[in-house]
Amino acid sequence: MQNLLEALVAKHRPAAREGKVAEYIPELAGQNPDLLGVAVVNPQGEMHAAGAYRHRFTLQSISKLIALMVALMDHGEEVIFSKVGMEPTGDPFHSLYKLEIASEAKPLNPMINAGAIVVSSLIRGKSVDDRVKRMIHLVREMAENPEIDLDRAVYRSERETADRNRALAYFLKGCGVIDDVEETLDVYFRQCSICVDCLDLARMGLCLAQNGVTLEGKRVIPEDVARLAKTFMVTCGMYNASGEFAIRAGIPAKSGVSGGILALVPGRMGIGVFGPALDKKGNSITGVRLLEDFSKKMGLSIF
Ligand code: GLU
């Protein structure tokens, strides 16, 4: 396994040249595009990792999974899915398009920005800080790493430049779907800036692979909530490339624009990948290729 991971990093790292780091969040624009790291953890606690697996990065869209799970624990399925749908969109993650043409302003799913902003508005807590702390707490529990925290520079950088997300949020407010734009976006930007490395992601993936039970055996997510999160990973986790990824890799995965991908094989392993050069759809170009190759070589597809 160790040799395989090292060979995969060496093989796929050059593809970074074909991608580009996210530039619309200025703080992410400075990331080194050539980094590529991977970590894999299995239920026996065996861990293998290669490349830049200790490099830290922000969750970005991977946090949409965390927010969804906390909101589901707060309110249950019925409330959440009365406000946000369950269908893939085929549109880019920050698109306004479907929101406006739909008969009701109900974002199509919680993995696109509009849906995630609605989900963030539903997280319970006395203050923004309190609500974000609850998400950080879940990430720490899943990864069994109490050190995990926010990257404040990335948070501030996104908050200052997030015109598109503000447009989405004002549209949602105009339709009566959310109340307070700045407060909701503050929750959303902070959750996006939770900072991890590939090992954290791999342990988080393992927790989902075990239906909400951590490597050390602690249940931190109810089974039905973990199942729901994994289903969204398959149908909507890789933006509007989720169908292609399901065919080529066949494993639940969620990516973010910082270049991270949280992936898993049910009952077998958690996988964390980081490669900040993105393809046109916003997925890590090297990360996707590495995962597809890894899945084929190991026969991991769930289908
Ligand atoms: N914070 C990012 C945004 O809202 C997350 C997007 C992503 O990772 O897809 O634009």
Boltz pocket constraint, residues with backbone or C-beta under 6 A from the ligand:
constraints:
  - pocket:
      binder: B
      contacts: [[A, 59], [A, 60], [A, 61], [A, 62], [A, 93], [A, 94], [A, 113], [A, 158], [A, 165], [A, 188], [A, 189], [A, 192], [A, 255], [A, 256], [A, 257], [A, 258], [A, 282]]
      max_distance: 6.0
